[in-house]
Amino acid sequence: MNQPADSTLVSKFTRRIAFGRAGDQALPADPIGWAVEQLAQDPAIDILELDGSRRADLPADMVLHTDINKVMHAFATHQRLEKESFEKAKTLSPSEYEDYRERTIGTPYWRLEHWKEVQARETTALFGKAPVFERFWHFWTNHFMVAPGNQNNDTLIGPYQRSLRPLMKGSYRDMLWHAVTHPAMLVYLDNNRNTGPNSKAAREKWTKDSINENLGRELLELFTLSPSAGYTQKDVEATTLILTGWRDMKPDKWHKGEPLGTYFDFNRHEPGSQEVLGKRYSALFKPSSKLEDLISDLAAHPATALHLATKLCVYFLDDQPPTEAVNHVQSVFIHSKGHLPTVHQAVIEVCWAHIGKTRKFVSPETWLLQVLTVCGMEPPRTIPLTKTTPGHKTPYILGDLGQELPRCPQPNGWPILSSDWISKEMLDRRLRVLSVLANQAQRAGQLVDLQLKLLGAVRRDLPAESIARGLFESARDNRDLRLALIAYFASPTMLWS
């Protein structure tokens, strides 16, 4: 197979901006064109087979909900079952109660709900038509992080993350508005309990809820300006007051006939006007427009453009990205008014322009997807239908690597700095996963076929004196092939993109 003279850099670029290329696949002749073309696609997401069809072994009721009514009904059902389980504890023995919780809560919500979403995410990244699109989607789901929290929000996370995908074709302002006001975000950061001290609900003591700054703080700190913009605690407090009354709407007996999903509760909203960054926000006839105006201003703020440009370049290029790369992406963001396909293209361009001078230690998820892509392998197939279902499961493999999706411990998302993923323990974990994959291939009798697929990748990625390359080219038995596979994917070349 003939490759371009700079095949090593092209291969690195496909891993930098996507998940690499299979060992028996040609590298793109026009790397930038190959990547940019994928931004225009809107690939469906599902639990796929290699040929792009839906897996036949899935339970019939295992679907990815997109309709907000179904999502909110599922959310309400989970919360109802949680509440009922506490009553059950009074009448059941400890072993009976454990079995009851496992059947009604553990399996359907703590395991299957997240398994199906993670499996769909990984198989679409591997078998979908636009891995570059997927990489940018992974960035935005991390930027607008929502993870399992204390309000039994498991059913909201996957639908929320998938709802960001079509917005990647529009403006940052629209994505910001959608993310901040989505019921998943409102619940995750407790804004559904954020109640103005002078609201009607507070004055008449309809609720014990009060001010909650979680979303107001993250809106300024994580999603837009960043602390370097110099906002103050008073700005956070004013933003929090503007966010009062924005809640999730579930099916219940008090709000019959009202649309499910996001709900603006005027009775919980703090009346009057608020000042953020020196600008006063007020709305006599439509109080909800205060948040609309604030979101528009924050999305267009120069500090937001710099924050996002820096974060994109750190994520895709280097912990210390070149200043000219950040400046270019920032300039494109400002001049395109946050048009995301244009911004994404700018990121692709600076990735290619600086591919030989920058490097990125890949996160556990991206690294696993690169391993599977280059090998032409699928992620673990096991469905955790019970707590003790044997076999490897994708979320647990990611957990072994240190990134158990979607259980991110902090609202600021999974780390994007290389330094946060480099440690002896983290490297040991990757070696153990490689050993599992090699054993799996050996048991399936796939090692020899895998050797043929990988030889092309090894020769384009590794220098002639590489130990891993030498192992592959001189392998005589399964033991040699296993060692070669582990040495290749644990090499600096494949740990860094």
N, C-alpha and C positions, 0 to 999 in steps of 0.2 A: 504494500500500500504506500503510494507516494504521499509524503507530507511536505508542507512548506518548509523552507530553510529554517524559519524561526518557529518550528513546531513546538519547541519547549515553552516558548512564551505564549503561543496560541493556546496550548493545553492549560497552562496556568491561568490564562484569562477565562477559559470556559469554567474553570473551578472557582475563580474569583467572583464571577458574575452569575454563575449558575451552580451546577453540581458535576461539572466535568463531562467527558464523553466516554462511552464504553470503549473497551480496548480494541474492539473490532470495528469501530466507527471512524470515519474520516473526520478530521478537524475542519471547521469552517474556513473556506478560502477568504471570506470577508468577515472577520470577527465582529466588527462593529455592526455591520449590516445584519448579521445573524442574530445578534442580541437585540438590536432596536426593533427588528421585525416582530419579535415576540411581545413587545409592549402593546401592540395593537390588538392582540388576541384577547379574548375573554374566555379562557378555558373553563369548562365545567369542572366541578370538583366532586369526586366520588371515591368509593372504595373499589379500586380498579384491578383488573388483570393486566398482564404485560401488553395484550393487544388492545387495551383501552375499554374493554367491556366490563360490566359490573360483575363482581365475584358471585358465583352461583351458590356458594356455601353459606351465605349470610342468612340469618333469620329473616323471615318475610317482613316483620315489623321494624327491622333495623333500617331506618332511613335518616337522611340529613334534613331536618326541618328548616324551611326557609320562611314559611308563612308565619307572621308575627303572632297571629291568633293561636296557632298550634303551639308555638314556643311558649307563650304566656300561660296557656292551659297546662303545659307540661311543668312549668315552673310552679304554678299553683298546686298541682298535684303532689309534687315533691315536698313542698312546704306542709301540705295537709298530712301527708304520710309521716313526716317527721313529728308533727304534733301528736298524731294518733299513736305513734310508737311509744311516746312517753307515758301515755295512759295504759298501753299494753304491758308496760314494765311492772305495773301494779298487780297484774293478774297472772303473769307467766313466771315460770322458774327461770333462773339465770341461763340455763342451756336452751330452753324454749325461746327466751327473749333474744338470745344471740342468733338463733336460727331464723326467727322472725325478722330481725333487723337485716340479716344477710339477704333474705329473699326480697324484702320490700324496699330496702334502701341501698345496701352495699352493692349488690350485683347490678341493678338497673341504673343507679345514679352515680355511684362512686367509681364503678369500673366500666360498664358497657357504654355509658354516655360519653366518657372521655376516650375510650378505646376507639369507638367508631370515628370520632372526629380526628384523632391523631392518625389513625390508619388511613383515612381519606386524605389527610394532609400529606403524608409521606408517599402514598402510592400515586397521588396526582403529581407530586414533584418528580417521581421516577418515571411514570408512564404517560404523563400528560404531554401536551404539545408545546408548552412554553415554560421550560424550567427557569428562564430569566424572570418571567412574570412572577413565578412562585417565590423566587429569592426576594424580590421587592415586597411581595405580600408578607413574607416572613418578617421583613423589617418593620412594616407598618403594624402588624399584630403585636410586635414587641414594643413599638413606640407607644401605641395606645393599649397598654397592657390591661387585660382583665383575667383574673385567675380565680380558682375556687376560694370562697370566703366564708364568712360566718352567717350568711343569710341563705344557705342552701341554693346557691346560684348556678349549680353544675349545668343545668339544661340551657342556660343563657349563653355560655361561653362560646361554644362552637358556632351557633347561628350568628352571634355578634361578629366573630372573627371573619366568617365567610361573607357577611354583609359589607365588609370593607372592600372586597374585591372589585365590584363594578365602579366604586368610587375612585379607584386608581386611574381611571380614564378621565377624571375631572379635575377640579381644583382642590387645593389643600383646604381652603375655607370650607368647602362642602363636606370633605372628609372629617374635618375638625368638628363641625356642627353635628354631624351624624354620630361620631364617636362619643362626644360629650353628652349628648341627649339620649343615647340609646339606653334602654332599660338595663342592659347588662352593666354598663358603666355606672349608672345611677345607683344600682344595687351594690356593686362591688365597692364603691367608695362612699357608700352610706348616704348619698345625697337624697335618697328617698325619705330620709329622716331629717333632712336639713330644713328647719322651720324658723321663720323669722320671729324674733322676740316681740315684735309689735304687730304680728299677723293676727287675723281674726281667730285662727285656731289656737294660738298661744294665749290671747287675751281672754277667750271664753273657755280655756282649759279643756279643749277637745282632745288634746294630746299631751303627752309628757316629753315629746321630742323637742329638741332645741337646735341651736346652731351646730353645724358640723362642717369643718373647714377642709375635709379631705379632698374633695373634688376641686374646690376653689384654689387650693394650694397647687395641686398637680396641674391644673389648667395653665397656670403661670410658669411653674417650675419645670415641668416635664414636656408638656404638649406644645408650648409656644415660646415664651421669652427666654427662659432659663435664668437662674439667679444673676448671671453676669449683666443682665439688663438693668439691675439696680432697683427693682421694685421693692416696696416696703411691706411690713406686716399690715399696715392700713390698707394697702392695695389688695392683699389676700382677704382681709375681712370684708371689704366692699365687694369683691368678686363673689365671695361666699354668700353675701346677702342677695346679690343678683341671681344666684343659683337657687335660692330658696323657692320651694314649691314645685320644682321639677322632680317628678316622681315616676315610678313604674305603675302601670295599670294592669292588674290581674283580674280574671273573672271573679266577681264577688256579688253579694246581694245588695251592696250599696251603690254600685255604679252600673246598673243594668243598661245595656244598649250603647254605652260609651265605647269608643275604639280602644282596643287593648294595645299595650306597648308603652309608649311615652305619654305622660299626662302632666299638664301644667295645672297645679292646684292653686288657684288665686287666693284661697283662704289660708294657705300656709306661706304665701309669698310676703316678703318684707315690703311694706308700702314705701312710697317716697322715692327719692333718687339716691344714687350712690356714685362716688367718684373713684375712678381707677386711672392711675398714671396721669392725673391732672385733668381728665375729661369726666364730665358729669353725665350719667346715664339715667334717663327718666322716660316714662311713657304713661301719659294720663289715660289713654284710651285702649292701650294694648300693653299691659305690663310685661308680657312675655317677650316683647320686642327689645327689652333692655339686654337680654342675653344674646339675641340675634345681632344687635349692634356691637356688643363687646366682642363676640366671636369674630365678626368681620374685621374689627380693628386689630385684634391680636394676630389674626392670620396674615394681615398686610404689614405688620410691624417689622422694621428692618432687623430687630433683634431676633425675631422668629426666623427670618430668612437665614441669618448667620447660624443660629442654633441648629436648624435642620440641615443646612449645608455641611456644617462641621460633623454632625452626627452621622449623616450618610457617608461622608468620606472616611470617618473612623471605622464605620461598619464594613465598608467595602474595600478600603485601601490600606490603611495603616493606623496604628495607635497615634502616630504623629503625622497626619497626612500633609502633603506639600501645600504650602500656603496658596500657591497658584491654583491648585485643584479646588480648594475650599472657596476661593474667590470666584472661580468660574461658576461653580454650582450655585453660590449665593446670588451672583449677578443674573443667572438664568432664572432663578426663582423669582427675583424681584421683577425682571422685565416681562416674564410670562404671567405675572400675577398668580404665582403658585400653581401653574398648570402642570399637573404631576407627570404626564407622559413626557413633557419637555424637560422637566427636572430629571426624570429617570434617564433620559437620553444623555443629558449632561454628565450624570454619574458614570454611565457606560463609557463615554468619551474620555473622561479623566482616568478611569480604570485602565483603559488601553494605553493612554498616553504615558502613564507612570507605571506600567506593569513591570518593567525591569528594575525600578528603583524603590518599590514599596513591597511590603509583604504583610500577610495577615494570618495569624494562627486561628484556624477555623474552629468554630464552636462545635460542641458534640453532635448536635443535630445535623449541621451542615457536613461535618466530617463523615458521619454514618451514611448520609445520602450520597456523598461522593464515593465512598467505598462500594456501595450497592450499585451505583450508576456505572462505575468503571468495570465492575465485575459482571454487570448484566444480571444481578440477582434481585429478588424481591425482598421486602422486609418480612419479619416473622409473621406467619399467617394466623397463629392461634388466637381464637376468640375466647376471652375469659368468661365463659357462660356460668361458671361457679367460682368460688374463692380458691378452689383447689384444682382447677382445670390445668392439666400438665401442658408443658410446651412454652416456648419463648413468645412473649408478647411485646409489641413494639414500644408502648409507653414505658414498660419496665426495663427494656434494653436502654432506652434513653435515660431512664433513671439511674441505671448502673453507670452510665457515662457522666452523670452529674446534671442532666437537664431533663427532668421528668415532666414533659408537657402534659397538661397545661399548668402544672402546679408551681408557678413562679412565686418565689417567696416575697417579692417586693413589687410595688406598683411601678417602679422605674424599669422593670423588665429584666430579662436575662442580660448578663454582662456582655458588652460589645468590645471590651478591651482584650487584646491578646493576653496581656499579663494576668488577667483574671482566670484564664483557663490553663495556664502553664504551672504544673506542679507535679511532683513525683507520683502522688496519688492519682491525679487525673490521667497521667500517661499510663500508669499501671492499669487503670480501668479500660483504656482503649486497647491495650494489649490483650486483656482478658476477653473483650468482645471479639477481637480479631480471632482469637483462638476458638471461640464458640462458632464463628462463621466458617472458619476453616474446617472444624470438625463436622459441621453440618454439610459442607460441600463434599467432604470425604465420605460420610455415611451415604450420601446420595449418589456416589460414584461420579461426581462432577469435577473432580480436581484436574483431571487431564484436559477436559474441555475448557476449564477455567484458565489453565496455563496458556492454551492457544489464544484465548481472548485477551489475556493480560499482556502477552509478550509485546504486542504492538504498543500498548500504553507504557510499559516499562521502558522500552527502547526510546520512546519520544520524551519521557519525563525524567529519566535518570541518566547521569553521565556514565561513560563506559566503565569507570573504575568502581561503580557502586557495588556494595556487597549484595544488596537485594537483586540487582540486575544479574550479577554473577550467579546467584543461587537459582534464579529462574532459568537461566540459559544452560545451567549444568545439572538441573534437577534430574534425579534418576528414579526416585520413588515418591510415594505419598508424603513421607516425612520431609523430604527436601522441598516438595511443593508447598506444604503447610508453612514451613519456615520462610520460604520465599515470599509467600503472600503476606505473612505477618511483617516481615522486614520491609516490604514495599510500602504498605499502608502506614507503617510506623516510622517511615523515613522522614527526614525534615521536609523533603519535597512535597509529600502528601499531607503532612501536618500543617504546613504553611501554604497559603495560596498567593 
